[in-house]
């Protein structure tokens, strides 16, 4: 069963700063929303076993990043 999700579209207003600035702002918004990553992920079929492996690797990467950030903080 396919689940549909209603989301608010991303809007960028082109003001007096120009179109190039608006495109740059749109790309930044899409990156923060995770849209580009989702598009890349959906581009090819991924077997469930590989999907599970990638999910575990991504969680490990986030865990390592969190540990690294905790070690870099100065302790007063």
C-alpha positions, 0 to 999 in steps of 0.5 A, spaced: 500 500 500 502 506 498 501 512 503 500 519 500 503 525 504 501 532 503 506 537 504 507 544 503 510 546 497 517 550 498 516 557 496 522 562 494 520 569 493 524 573 487 525 580 490 530 585 488 536 581 489 535 577 483 534 570 480 541 567 481 540 569 489 533 566 489 535 559 485 541 559 491 536 560 496 532 554 493 537 549 493 539 551 500 532 550 502 532 543 498 538 541 501 536 542 508 529 539 507 533 533 505 529 533 498 535 532 494 538 526 498 531 523 497 531 524 490 537 520 489 535 515 494 529 513 489 533 514 483 534 506 483 531 500 486 535 498 493 534 491 495 531 490 502 538 487 505 542 493 502 537 498 505 538 495 512 545 495 511 545 502 509 541 504 514 545 501 519 551 505 516 548 511 516 546 511 524 553 509 525 556 515 522 551 519 526 553 516 532 561 517 530 559 524 529 556 525 535 561 522 539 566 527 535 562 533 537 562 531 544 569 530 544 571 537 541 567 541 546 571 544 551 570 542 558 570 548 563 
